[in-house]
Amino acid sequence: MKKLLFSILSFFIILSASAHAVFIETSLQGTKGKSHTVKVVYGEPDEHELISKWWWYKEDMQVTLTLIKPDGSTSSLTTTAQGNHLLATFIPDQDGAYHVSLKRDTERKAGAKTQYQINAIATIQVGNTTLGHTSAHLANELFVFADQTVFKNKKEVSLTLFQKGKPAPNAAVQIIAPSGWIKWLETDAQGVIKFIPEWKGKYYAEVSRKEKIEGQAFEEYSRASSMSFAVN
């Protein structure tokens, strides 16, 4: 009976934890010289909430993304509200790995003890070179990094969780497969998780962590982060 109750409780914890997150939705393959569309969405990977329901967003709020090119140079992408997403575009002018990054502290109510921070990244492969595919190009305070731009189905996937520029050990990372399969994995001493994918398509990784803070008007940071990667 205790085992059954634990299984049911774990099931509902997983459902609750995976319910809503901020994602960067985009094709993970791009073409040099052709416009590439990027969307910021909120909800589940297959179900996006209307912007009017986003707790962290206010009408006419300016949300800017950072584009990191393969050579490490950066530029800002301005988004526009489009019903259930924020839209931005860019034109790749180099071959290699492009990273699109969102990092934003949410508006904190007066007296609130927690400061929430949203992090989301997407990696777009242009051409056949992996130039620029390095975690050093990302300045987010919490993010999951894939050691390849594309993985093979039935072959091991390796992901590393970084917090403030360092691998984060003993942290729970949620993996969401194209089939809807969800699994929690714990990072090892090097901040790494590994698993064997069972389906082709786009996978998502989500993580959240809290940090006690001193010398601020609040007591803790609560950071959330998401990313996606392809399995062919």
C-alpha positions in Angstrom: 0.0 0.0 0.0 2.8 2.4 0.9 4.5 1.6 -2.4 1.3 2.3 -4.3 0.8 5.6 -2.5 4.4 6.6 -3.2 3.9 5.8 -6.9 0.7 7.8 -7.1 2.3 10.8 -5.3 5.3 10.6 -7.6 3.0 10.6 -10.6 1.2 13.7 -9.5 4.5 15.5 -8.6 5.7 14.8 -12.1 2.5 16.1 -13.7 2.6 19.2 -11.5 6.3 19.9 -12.2 6.0 19.5 -15.9 2.8 21.6 -16.3 4.2 25.0 -17.2 7.5 26.4 -18.3 9.0 29.1 -20.6 10.4 27.6 -23.8 12.2 28.9 -26.9 10.4 27.2 -29.8 12.3 27.1 -33.1 13.5 24.7 -35.8 16.8 23.3 -34.6 18.2 23.4 -38.2 18.8 26.7 -40.0 20.0 27.8 -43.4 22.6 30.5 -44.0 21.0 33.5 -45.7 17.4 32.5 -44.9 15.2 34.1 -42.2 14.9 32.0 -39.0 11.9 32.3 -36.7 12.1 32.1 -32.9 9.2 32.0 -30.5 9.0 32.4 -26.8 6.2 30.3 -25.4 4.7 29.5 -22.0 2.9 26.3 -21.1 3.7 22.7 -22.1 5.8 21.7 -25.1 2.6 20.8 -27.1 0.2 23.3 -25.6 1.0 27.0 -25.3 -0.9 29.5 -23.2 -2.2 32.8 -24.5 0.0 35.7 -23.6 -2.8 37.1 -21.5 -2.4 34.2 -19.1 1.4 34.5 -18.6 1.9 35.4 -15.0 5.4 36.9 -15.7 4.4 39.1 -18.6 2.6 42.4 -18.9 1.1 44.0 -21.9 3.7 46.0 -24.0 6.5 44.5 -21.9 9.7 44.5 -24.0 11.4 41.0 -23.9 14.7 40.8 -25.7 16.6 37.7 -26.6 20.4 37.3 -27.0 21.7 35.8 -30.3 25.1 34.2 -30.0 26.7 33.5 -33.4 29.2 30.7 -34.1 32.1 33.1 -33.8 31.0 34.2 -30.4 29.7 37.6 -31.4 26.3 38.6 -29.9 23.3 40.7 -30.9 19.9 41.4 -29.5 16.6 40.1 -30.9 13.5 42.2 -30.2 10.3 40.2 -29.8 6.7 41.2 -30.7 3.6 39.7 -29.0 1.6 37.4 -31.3 -1.3 35.9 -29.3 0.3 32.9 -27.7 4.0 33.7 -28.2 6.6 36.3 -28.6 8.1 36.4 -32.0 11.6 37.2 -33.2 13.6 36.5 -36.4 17.2 36.6 -37.5 19.2 35.7 -40.7 22.2 33.3 -40.1 25.3 34.6 -41.9 27.7 32.0 -40.7 27.9 28.2 -40.6 28.0 26.6 -37.2 25.9 26.6 -33.9 23.8 29.6 -33.0 22.5 30.0 -29.5 19.3 32.0 -28.7 19.1 32.8 -25.0 16.5 34.3 -22.7 17.4 35.4 -19.2 15.0 37.5 -17.2 14.3 38.3 -13.6 10.5 38.6 -13.2 8.9 41.6 -11.5 8.9 41.0 -7.8 6.1 42.3 -5.6 7.1 44.6 -2.7 8.0 42.5 0.3 8.2 39.2 -1.6 11.0 37.0 -0.3 11.7 35.2 -3.6 13.1 36.6 -6.8 12.1 34.4 -9.8 14.3 34.2 -12.8 13.5 32.7 -16.2 16.1 31.1 -18.4 15.6 29.4 -21.8 18.0 28.5 -24.6 17.8 27.0 -28.1 20.6 25.9 -30.3 20.3 26.1 -34.1 22.6 24.2 -36.3 23.5 25.9 -39.6 25.6 23.9 -42.1 27.8 21.0 -41.2 30.3 22.5 -38.8 29.8 22.6 -35.0 31.8 25.8 -34.7 30.5 27.8 -31.7 28.9 24.9 -29.9 30.3 25.6 -26.5 28.8 26.3 -23.1 31.2 29.2 -22.8 29.1 31.2 -25.2 26.1 31.1 -22.8 25.8 33.6 -19.9 22.6 32.2 -18.3 22.9 31.6 -14.6 21.1 28.2 -15.0 21.1 26.1 -18.2 21.3 22.6 -19.5 23.9 22.1 -22.3 23.9 19.3 -24.9 27.4 18.1 -25.9 26.1 17.5 -29.4 23.8 19.6 -31.6 22.1 16.4 -32.9 21.9 13.0 -31.2 21.2 9.6 -32.7 18.2 7.5 -31.6 19.1 4.5 -29.4 22.5 6.1 -28.7 23.5 7.7 -25.4 22.6 11.3 -24.9 24.8 13.4 -22.5 23.7 16.7 -21.0 25.4 19.0 -18.5 23.7 21.3 -16.1 25.5 24.6 -15.4 24.8 27.0 -12.6 26.7 30.3 -12.5 29.2 28.9 -15.0 30.0 25.7 -13.2 28.7 22.2 -13.5 25.9 21.6 -10.9 26.0 18.1 -9.2 23.1 16.3 -7.5 20.4 18.2 -9.2 17.1 16.9 -10.7 16.6 17.5 -14.5 13.4 16.6 -16.2 13.5 15.1 -19.7 10.4 15.2 -21.9 10.3 13.0 -25.0 8.3 13.6 -28.3 6.0 10.8 -27.2 5.1 12.5 -23.9 7.4 10.2 -21.9 8.8 12.1 -18.9 11.7 11.1 -16.7 13.7 12.7 -13.9 17.4 12.2 -13.9 20.0 13.4 -11.3 23.2 15.0 -12.3 26.4 13.2 -11.3 29.4 14.8 -9.6 30.3 16.5 -12.9 26.8 17.9 -13.4 26.1 15.3 -16.2 23.1 13.2 -16.9 22.9 10.5 -19.5 20.2 8.4 -21.0 19.3 6.4 -24.1 16.5 8.0 -26.2 13.8 5.6 -27.5 12.1 8.0 -30.0 13.2 10.3 -32.8 12.2 14.0 -32.6 12.6 17.0 -30.4 13.3 16.5 -26.7 13.1 19.0 -23.9 15.0 19.4 -20.7 13.7 21.5 -17.7 15.3 22.3 -14.4 14.7 24.6 -11.4 16.9 25.4 -8.5 16.7 27.7 -5.5 19.6 29.7 -3.9 19.7 31.5 -0.6 20.7 35.2 -1.0 22.2 37.7 1.4 22.5 41.4 1.2 19.4 41.8 -1.1 15.8 42.9 -0.5 14.8 39.2 -1.0 15.9 36.0 0.6 16.3 33.5 -2.3 16.6 33.2 -6.0 14.3 30.7 -7.7 15.7 30.0 -11.2 14.0 27.9 -13.9 15.6 26.9 -17.2 14.6 25.0 -20.3 16.2 23.8 -23.6 15.5 21.5 -26.4 17.6 19.1 -28.5 17.1 16.9 -31.6 17.3 13.1 -31.8 17.4 11.7 -35.4 
